[in-house]
Amino acid sequence: MTTAGKLVFFGDDAGMIEAVDAGSGAARWHFNTGQQIHASPMSYAVGGKQYVAIAAGSDIFAFALGD
């Protein structure tokens, strides 16, 4: 999934959700869910704040973007 801020989010086979720069591919952020990723990341907004969420194992992980 690519954001308007030019970040690409994806889950890998090691249970990591990662963000890379869309232009350069440089790593920007990662988080180890400790579980198998079951779906592609999705984005949504609440009150003007953007979030990225992903399903891993029996959990949903959500992260706020920006400040």
trRosetta pair geometry for C-beta under 8 A, 3 or more apart (Angstrom, degrees):
i j d omega theta_ij theta_ji phi_ij phi_ji
1 8 7.2 152 77 -156 40 55
1 9 4.9 -18 62 59 94 97
1 10 7.3 164 19 -71 67 61
1 40 6.3 128 -38 159 102 106
1 41 4.7 -115 20 81 131 99
1 42 6.8 171 -83 -99 161 27
1 43 6.2 171 157 -20 141 104
1 52 7.4 165 86 -136 137 109
2 6 7.4 -9 -172 -133 99 33
2 7 7.1 165 -150 83 56 41
2 8 5.1 -24 -95 -98 77 73
2 9 7.8 179 -82 17 28 71
2 22 5.6 65 -138 -100 114 133
3 6 7.0 -63 79 8 77 18
3 7 4.8 8 35 51 114 88
3 8 8.0 -152 10 -73 74 29
3 9 7.2 58 -27 -12 102 106
3 43 6.4 133 -98 -87 94 160
3 50 7.2 103 -144 156 128 151
3 52 7.7 -78 -66 -74 126 117
3 65 7.0 169 -138 -129 165 168
5 65 7.0 -175 16 168 151 137
6 21 6.6 17 133 -160 99 67
6 22 4.3 -118 -172 28 73 118
6 23 6.3 3 179 -19 128 95
7 19 4.8 -4 -178 -169 119 110
7 20 7.1 143 -159 68 67 31
7 21 6.8 -51 -108 -103 59 37
7 22 6.4 -121 -82 -32 8 93
7 28 6.2 -89 -126 52 109 154
7 65 7.9 -168 40 -133 149 131
8 19 6.9 150 73 -153 44 55
8 20 5.1 -23 59 61 99 84
8 21 7.7 11 14 100 91 11
8 22 5.0 121 -35 -90 98 76
9 17 6.6 6 -171 179 97 96
9 18 7.1 167 -146 86 53 44
9 19 5.2 -21 -92 -95 74 79
9 41 4.3 -52 118 56 121 164
9 43 7.9 132 31 -60 143 103
9 52 5.4 -170 -98 -158 172 148
9 54 7.7 -147 153 -56 121 124
10 17 7.4 -179 94 -151 29 59
10 18 5.9 -19 63 59 74 89
10 20 8.0 -17 20 11 104 104
10 40 7.4 -41 -128 -142 65 79
10 41 6.7 -118 -93 0 26 115
11 15 7.7 -23 -171 -148 100 23
11 16 7.0 165 -151 87 58 44
11 17 5.1 -33 -94 -97 76 70
11 18 7.6 145 -101 14 27 75
11 33 7.8 -10 -135 1 112 137
11 37 3.3 152 153 -140 143 162
11 39 7.8 82 15 77 147 40
11 40 7.2 -155 16 -122 105 37
11 41 6.6 150 -29 -43 92 88
11 54 5.6 150 -60 -170 123 147
11 56 7.0 -175 -136 -82 142 107
12 15 7.4 -42 77 23 72 21
12 16 5.0 2 40 56 107 92
12 18 6.5 29 -18 -1 111 121
12 37 7.1 107 49 2 25 143
13 37 7.8 -101 -94 29 26 108
14 32 7.7 -56 129 -126 97 92
15 32 6.1 52 107 -163 99 70
15 33 4.8 -126 172 59 91 88
15 34 5.8 178 148 -1 147 4
15 35 5.4 139 -138 61 122 29
15 36 6.1 -73 -89 -83 92 26
15 37 6.2 172 -121 -33 43 82
15 56 6.3 97 -152 -160 83 132
16 30 5.3 -6 -175 -170 119 110
16 31 6.8 150 -156 74 68 40
16 32 5.4 -37 -97 -98 79 59
16 33 7.1 180 -100 6 23 81
17 30 7.0 163 84 -153 48 57
17 31 5.1 -7 55 57 94 95
17 33 6.3 71 -15 -37 96 110
17 37 7.2 134 -74 -101 79 126
17 41 6.5 104 -148 -78 116 119
17 52 7.8 163 165 126 137 121
17 54 5.2 168 -98 31 136 155
17 56 7.5 -113 -44 -47 107 136
17 61 6.7 -158 -6 86 149 139
17 63 8.0 180 103 -4 142 136
18 27 6.8 -62 -168 -135 114 92
18 29 7.1 162 -157 90 50 58
18 30 4.5 -10 -107 -105 79 90
18 31 7.9 -169 -75 23 45 60
19 27 7.8 98 83 -164 55 56
19 28 4.7 -61 107 69 97 106
19 29 4.2 18 43 52 114 97
19 30 7.3 -153 22 -68 67 51
19 52 8.0 141 -78 39 118 172
20 25 5.4 -2 163 -161 132 42
20 26 6.3 159 -161 76 83 32
20 27 5.6 -48 -104 -99 84 40
20 28 6.0 157 -118 5 25 91
21 24 4.6 16 92 46 128 90
21 25 6.4 -47 68 8 80 12
21 26 4.6 19 19 49 121 85
21 28 5.8 116 -47 -46 74 117
27 30 6.7 -25 -167 -34 115 110
31 61 7.1 -175 111 164 140 150
31 63 7.2 -180 -14 -66 156 143
33 37 6.9 116 38 -76 148 78
33 54 7.5 -106 -69 95 145 116
33 56 3.9 6 154 113 158 166
33 57 7.0 -171 145 1 115 105
33 59 7.3 -173 -168 73 110 121
33 61 5.9 -120 -109 -28 110 149
34 56 7.9 109 59 137 54 131
34 57 7.6 -16 94 -26 74 141
35 56 4.3 126 82 150 108 96
35 57 3.0 -65 -168 -35 150 114
35 58 7.8 -116 -156 14 157 55
35 59 6.7 128 31 32 159 106
36 56 6.6 175 86 -159 34 75
36 57 6.2 112 43 -68 67 63
37 54 6.4 -30 -141 163 101 123
37 55 7.4 107 -164 87 58 59
37 56 5.0 -38 -101 -102 52 91
38 55 4.5 -59 65 110 106 106
38 56 6.3 173 5 -103 85 30
38 57 7.5 -155 -23 -9 116 17
39 42 7.7 -18 131 -23 120 102
39 54 6.4 -173 77 -159 86 67
39 55 4.3 53 22 40 115 110
40 54 7.5 -95 142 -123 23 94
41 52 5.4 1 -177 -176 123 103
41 53 6.9 150 -156 76 71 36
41 54 4.6 -47 -98 -76 72 104
42 52 7.3 159 81 -154 37 57
42 53 5.5 -22 62 62 87 88
42 54 7.4 154 16 -81 68 54
43 50 6.2 -3 -172 -171 109 100
43 51 6.7 161 -152 84 60 49
43 52 5.3 -29 -96 -98 78 67
43 53 7.7 159 -92 17 29 73
44 50 7.6 162 88 -149 30 58
44 51 5.6 -18 64 60 75 98
44 53 7.0 -4 16 4 106 116
45 48 6.5 1 176 -129 117 10
45 49 6.3 159 -154 75 75 37
45 50 5.0 -37 -94 -94 89 59
45 51 7.0 161 -95 13 35 78
46 49 5.9 -25 67 58 69 92
46 51 6.8 13 10 -7 99 123
49 64 5.9 -24 166 -145 119 108
49 65 7.8 161 178 52 72 69
49 66 7.0 -129 -145 42 77 133
50 64 7.4 117 83 -159 50 59
50 65 4.5 -27 89 47 101 117
50 66 6.6 105 44 -17 95 114
51 62 5.3 9 176 -176 126 102
51 63 6.5 153 -158 77 74 38
51 64 5.5 -43 -99 -97 80 51
51 65 6.8 -170 -95 -2 25 85
52 62 7.1 166 85 -151 40 56
52 63 5.2 -15 59 59 88 93
52 65 6.4 75 -15 -48 99 108
53 60 5.8 7 -175 177 114 100
53 61 6.6 165 -151 86 61 48
53 62 4.2 -18 -96 -98 94 82
53 63 7.5 171 -79 17 47 64
54 60 7.4 168 83 -154 30 60
54 61 5.5 -13 58 58 80 96
55 59 7.4 165 -152 91 55 43
55 60 5.5 -32 -97 -100 67 72
55 61 8.0 170 -93 17 19 74
56 59 5.9 -18 70 68 74 90
56 60 8.0 134 24 -105 66 26
56 61 6.1 5 21 -4 113 115
